[in-house]
Amino acid sequence: MTSVRVGLIGYGGWSRIAFVPALRQHDRVVIVSAAAFSEASQDRIREELGPDVQVYGDFEELLDGPELDAVMMAIPDGLHEAAMNAVLDAGIAAYYEPPLADDPVGIRRMLKRLVTADQVTHGDLEIGYASVIRRAAELLRQGAIGVPQTVHLKLRSNWAQFGGPDLCLAHHLGPWYVDGLNSIIGRSPDKVLVMDGHGQPGRRQFHSLVHFDYGGLWGTIHLNIDSVDTLETTIEVTGDEGDLLVDYFRNTIKLRSKSGPEGETIHVEPAMPVVGGWPGEAESVADFLDAVEKGTPNRTDARMAARLYLTGLAIEQSKETGSWVEIEEVAGLG
């Protein structure tokens, strides 16, 4: 493959500030086409991507257009299922934003399609690709804080104003933030317990606390999308010999031990230039391109994504029952 021919489905903020800058870090990429629903967005495509890019009004037209090796999708949640189905039908490699659908029934339906798809599929889960997360995982493997005992992720943001699908908040955001926990400690949870939150009517909360059983290691995610803070994400891991605190956006790790209680702060330079303000996004796109161009395995493939979505479905069930729920095995989807 001399170059990777990419089509963009959606040309809103995330495509413009993250996808396009990440793609432009690679000489091997040609953006062939882009689809957007509004005339203003279509005009923006022509202005920002140039006259050689074919412009379409919807994803069906784009998929029927010039041949593509891959598509990258950033569209409203309510369109995710239809667009993903169309791309899977077309057999084109897909880079997509969670969730797979905007309700639990649709997500389960799409999971069965996802795990049986022949083409490359790649969930956009930038947190797990961030250099600071990978460095923290390495420190844990090296025993920097002894045996890990708890891991706690905290998100604070002002996203309540933006709305969202009628999903439990920890399910909607889970693919990104549960992956953050899993990536640091190197395993997936066995079961979950939701401490129901508060916020708007329906399933979605503005605050949510979820506990995870990692087989003797206990994890939590605490999500607050109606915060005074505009955006903060931290992960704290405690061990029997110390603790570490990861500041995702500041790319720092505070490491302390019983032998060195004053600790040290480690700055971790991102492996690639940060796009969209989110460390790891450019690395995620690069991993997808490698999978498409070279046939190499990608970290966030269908089975890995399915484990995260099954965790999300268990979160929905725990929200209903108020009790611990075991997470299904991916093998059961076939």
KACOR-V226861 format. One record per residue. N is the residue number from 0. RES is the residue in one small letter. PSI is psi in whole degrees, 0 to 359 (none if undefined). Layout:
BEGIN
n=N res=RES psi=PSI
n=N res=RES psi=PSI
END
This chain:
BEGIN
n=0 res=m psi=117
n=1 res=t psi=329
n=2 res=s psi=157
n=3 res=v psi=116
n=4 res=r psi=116
n=5 res=v psi=139
n=6 res=g psi=140
n=7 res=l psi=125
n=8 res=i psi=107
n=9 res=g psi=137
n=10 res=y psi=50
n=11 res=g psi=204
n=12 res=g psi=313
n=13 res=w psi=320
n=14 res=s psi=318
n=15 res=r psi=319
n=16 res=i psi=345
n=17 res=a psi=302
n=18 res=f psi=306
n=19 res=v psi=312
n=20 res=p psi=325
n=21 res=a psi=318
n=22 res=l psi=325
n=23 res=r psi=354
n=24 res=q psi=359
n=25 res=h psi=125
n=26 res=d psi=341
n=27 res=r psi=359
n=28 res=v psi=137
n=29 res=v psi=121
n=30 res=i psi=112
n=31 res=v psi=319
n=32 res=s psi=163
n=33 res=a psi=144
n=34 res=a psi=136
n=35 res=a psi=148
n=36 res=f psi=325
n=37 res=s psi=151
n=38 res=e psi=326
n=39 res=a psi=318
n=40 res=s psi=323
n=41 res=q psi=318
n=42 res=d psi=324
n=43 res=r psi=322
n=44 res=i psi=311
n=45 res=r psi=320
n=46 res=e psi=317
n=47 res=e psi=332
n=48 res=l psi=346
n=49 res=g psi=168
n=50 res=p psi=345
n=51 res=d psi=347
n=52 res=v psi=126
n=53 res=q psi=135
n=54 res=v psi=132
n=55 res=y psi=161
n=56 res=g psi=342
n=57 res=d psi=171
n=58 res=f psi=332
n=59 res=e psi=317
n=60 res=e psi=319
n=61 res=l psi=318
n=62 res=l psi=336
n=63 res=d psi=357
n=64 res=g psi=208
n=65 res=p psi=150
n=66 res=e psi=139
n=67 res=l psi=151
n=68 res=d psi=335
n=69 res=a psi=153
n=70 res=v psi=151
n=71 res=m psi=127
n=72 res=m psi=129
n=73 res=a psi=91
n=74 res=i psi=168
n=75 res=p psi=148
n=76 res=d psi=322
n=77 res=g psi=345
n=78 res=l psi=354
n=79 res=h psi=314
n=80 res=e psi=314
n=81 res=a psi=317
n=82 res=a psi=318
n=83 res=m psi=319
n=84 res=n psi=315
n=85 res=a psi=319
n=86 res=v psi=318
n=87 res=l psi=320
n=88 res=d psi=324
n=89 res=a psi=345
n=90 res=g psi=22
n=91 res=i psi=142
n=92 res=a psi=138
n=93 res=a psi=128
n=94 res=y psi=118
n=95 res=y psi=155
n=96 res=e psi=135
n=97 res=p psi=158
n=98 res=p psi=167
n=99 res=l psi=332
n=100 res=a psi=174
n=101 res=d psi=16
n=102 res=d psi=158
n=103 res=p psi=323
n=104 res=v psi=316
n=105 res=g psi=322
n=106 res=i psi=315
n=107 res=r psi=319
n=108 res=r psi=316
n=109 res=m psi=330
n=110 res=l psi=320
n=111 res=k psi=324
n=112 res=r psi=317
n=113 res=l psi=313
n=114 res=v psi=348
n=115 res=t psi=3
n=116 res=a psi=145
n=117 res=d psi=332
n=118 res=q psi=170
n=119 res=v psi=130
n=120 res=t psi=144
n=121 res=h psi=110
n=122 res=g psi=137
n=123 res=d psi=91
n=124 res=l psi=78
n=125 res=e psi=333
n=126 res=i psi=316
n=127 res=g psi=343
n=128 res=y psi=348
n=129 res=a psi=138
n=130 res=s psi=325
n=131 res=v psi=326
n=132 res=i psi=317
n=133 res=r psi=322
n=134 res=r psi=320
n=135 res=a psi=318
n=136 res=a psi=320
n=137 res=e psi=317
n=138 res=l psi=320
n=139 res=l psi=317
n=140 res=r psi=329
n=141 res=q psi=357
n=142 res=g psi=27
n=143 res=a psi=332
n=144 res=i psi=21
n=145 res=g psi=215
n=146 res=v psi=119
n=147 res=p psi=140
n=148 res=q psi=322
n=149 res=t psi=152
n=150 res=v psi=132
n=151 res=h psi=121
n=152 res=l psi=134
n=153 res=k psi=126
n=154 res=l psi=130
n=155 res=r psi=129
n=156 res=s psi=174
n=157 res=n psi=38
n=158 res=w psi=356
n=159 res=a psi=328
n=160 res=q psi=341
n=161 res=f psi=353
n=162 res=g psi=188
n=163 res=g psi=176
n=164 res=p psi=163
n=165 res=d psi=62
n=166 res=l psi=152
n=167 res=c psi=135
n=168 res=l psi=318
n=169 res=a psi=340
n=170 res=h psi=313
n=171 res=h psi=313
n=172 res=l psi=353
n=173 res=g psi=316
n=174 res=p psi=320
n=175 res=w psi=311
n=176 res=y psi=325
n=177 res=v psi=322
n=178 res=d psi=327
n=179 res=g psi=315
n=180 res=l psi=309
n=181 res=n psi=321
n=182 res=s psi=324
n=183 res=i psi=316
n=184 res=i psi=351
n=185 res=g psi=27
n=186 res=r psi=169
n=187 res=s psi=153
n=188 res=p psi=160
n=189 res=d psi=326
n=190 res=k psi=165
n=191 res=v psi=156
n=192 res=l psi=122
n=193 res=v psi=126
n=194 res=m psi=105
n=195 res=d psi=143
n=196 res=g psi=199
n=197 res=h psi=158
n=198 res=g psi=219
n=199 res=q psi=160
n=200 res=p psi=158
n=201 res=g psi=201
n=202 res=r psi=334
n=203 res=r psi=132
n=204 res=q psi=163
n=205 res=f psi=339
n=206 res=h psi=137
n=207 res=s psi=138
n=208 res=l psi=125
n=209 res=v psi=135
n=210 res=h psi=144
n=211 res=f psi=138
n=212 res=d psi=112
n=213 res=y psi=32
n=214 res=g psi=53
n=215 res=g psi=343
n=216 res=l psi=130
n=217 res=w psi=132
n=218 res=g psi=155
n=219 res=t psi=151
n=220 res=i psi=133
n=221 res=h psi=109
n=222 res=l psi=128
n=223 res=n psi=103
n=224 res=i psi=10
n=225 res=d psi=47
n=226 res=s psi=158
n=227 res=v psi=322
n=228 res=d psi=142
n=229 res=t psi=321
n=230 res=l psi=117
n=231 res=e psi=138
n=232 res=t psi=123
n=233 res=t psi=152
n=234 res=i psi=124
n=235 res=e psi=131
n=236 res=v psi=128
n=237 res=t psi=142
n=238 res=g psi=178
n=239 res=d psi=355
n=240 res=e psi=3
n=241 res=g psi=198
n=242 res=d psi=162
n=243 res=l psi=148
n=244 res=l psi=119
n=245 res=v psi=128
n=246 res=d psi=104
n=247 res=y psi=312
n=248 res=f psi=334
n=249 res=r psi=357
n=250 res=n psi=43
n=251 res=t psi=154
n=252 res=i psi=124
n=253 res=k psi=116
n=254 res=l psi=127
n=255 res=r psi=153
n=256 res=s psi=166
n=257 res=k psi=330
n=258 res=s psi=344
n=259 res=g psi=69
n=260 res=p psi=338
n=261 res=e psi=332
n=262 res=g psi=179
n=263 res=e psi=150
n=264 res=t psi=124
n=265 res=i psi=123
n=266 res=h psi=130
n=267 res=v psi=113
n=268 res=e psi=129
n=269 res=p psi=143
n=270 res=a psi=331
n=271 res=m psi=157
n=272 res=p psi=134
n=273 res=v psi=133
n=274 res=v psi=146
n=275 res=g psi=7
n=276 res=g psi=2
n=277 res=w psi=107
n=278 res=p psi=137
n=279 res=g psi=342
n=280 res=e psi=314
n=281 res=a psi=323
n=282 res=e psi=324
n=283 res=s psi=315
n=284 res=v psi=319
n=285 res=a psi=321
n=286 res=d psi=319
n=287 res=f psi=314
n=288 res=l psi=321
n=289 res=d psi=319
n=290 res=a psi=321
n=291 res=v psi=313
n=292 res=e psi=317
n=293 res=k psi=351
n=294 res=g psi=18
n=295 res=t psi=150
n=296 res=p psi=141
n=297 res=n psi=144
n=298 res=r psi=314
n=299 res=t psi=58
n=300 res=d psi=187
n=301 res=a psi=317
n=302 res=r psi=321
n=303 res=m psi=316
n=304 res=a psi=320
n=305 res=a psi=321
n=306 res=r psi=321
n=307 res=l psi=320
n=308 res=y psi=326
n=309 res=l psi=327
n=310 res=t psi=318
n=311 res=g psi=320
n=312 res=l psi=326
n=313 res=a psi=324
n=314 res=i psi=316
n=315 res=e psi=318
n=316 res=q psi=320
n=317 res=s psi=325
n=318 res=k psi=323
n=319 res=e psi=318
n=320 res=t psi=337
n=321 res=g psi=18
n=322 res=s psi=171
n=323 res=w psi=141
n=324 res=v psi=130
n=325 res=e psi=143
n=326 res=i psi=132
n=327 res=e psi=156
n=328 res=e psi=144
n=329 res=v psi=326
n=330 res=a psi=334
n=331 res=g psi=351
n=332 res=l psi=338
n=333 res=g psi=none
END
